[in-house]
Amino acid sequence: MSETSITSDMLLIDIVALCPAAEKILSAWGLNCVGCGGSALETLSQGARGHGFGDEEVTALLEDVNRS
């Protein structure tokens, strides 16, 4: 588990830097963030919503990342 709690308002690139295991989790959810230029500009919430995620899906994704 990451020592730092990941929040939905963190940039995707920062999340992966803090918690490298998050890359695999994000990919499993259909977010291939590391290869996207938007990862340095979008938060987890923005990226997920850009892929059509609703509130419940964003919350579940965040829980998965924080369990890693």
N, C-alpha and C positions, 0 to 999 in steps of 0.2 A: 504494500500500500504506500502511496505517496505520503511523505511527511507533511506536505502542504495541501490543504483542502482546495480542490479545483472548484471554481465557480463558473457560472454560465456567462459572466461578463469578462472573462479572461480571453485574451487573444489565443487563437488555436495554436500558433507557433510557440507561444509561451507554455501552453499546457503540455505539448509534446516535449519541450525542453525540460520541464519540471518532472514529468512523468513519462519516460520513453515508452512504457507499456501502453500508454493511451493511444499511440499510433495504430496499434493492432485493433484496439477496441473501436476507435473511430471508423476504421476501415470496415469492420464487421457490421457497423451501422450504416454503411454506404457513404461515409464521409472520407474521401481520400485526401485529407487535408495537407499532408506534408508535400505532396506534389503540386499543390495549387498555390498560385501566387497570392490568392486571397487570404491565405492562412496568417499572413503578417498584418492583415488589415481587419479581419473579421473575428468577432468573438465566437465562442462556442454556440451561443444562442443564435446569433446572426447566421452562422454557417448552417446550423441545423434547420432553422426556419427557411433559409434559402433552398433547402432540399425538401421542403414541404412538411417538416416536423411540426406538430402541435405542442402545446404546453406539457402534456403528459409524456410525450416521447422525449422532449428535451430533459425533463426531470429524470426519466429512466436512464437516458444516456449519461447524464451527469452522475447518477448513482453508480453506474457501471465503471466509469472512469475513476471515481473516488475509491472504489473497491480494489483497484489495480495497485 
